[in-house]
Amino acid sequence: MALPLLQFVLWSTGSLASLASGVVLRAATASLMTFVSLFKVLGEACNNAVELARCLVGWALQWALELVRDVVMSFVSSLLEVLTSVVVGALRLTVSAVAELLATSRSALDASADAFTQVFDGVLQVLVAIGESIWSNCRDAVEYILEKA
């Protein structure tokens, strides 16, 4: 009877030891899993925070780039407007100068046309006077020859 009692005691002790070791190992495993899960959650939280920071930085850079693009476009537009006004002003000045030059040339051509007309009239009068003088001299010479002959 002592042997079954000893077997029962050894079985009970082994079962209790197995139960105790199972409880301790399960508790340690659960603690370790909780600890690992804690780091996993912290890692996911850090990853999400980094992702949020990356998105914020990307949005800020995109906003700054759009702002710089708008500033550059505004500057280029203003520069083109200034250049256009300078070109238009220069073109107006050139057209005005050409118109004034044409008006001056026209008045000079009118004056030269009047002068040419006067010169032509003067040359014509001189030629007529020379022709009359030659005709008069020829007639006088013919009359003199007829008188002396």
Secondary structure, 3 states (H helix, E strand, C coil): CHHHHHHHHHHHHHHHHHHHHHHHHHHHHHHHHHHHHHHHHHHHHHHHHHHHHHHHHHHHHHHHHHHHHHHHHHHHHHHHHHHHHHHHHHHHHHHHHHHHHHHHHHHHHHHHHHHHHHHHHHHHHHHHHHHHHHHHHHHHHHHHHHHHC
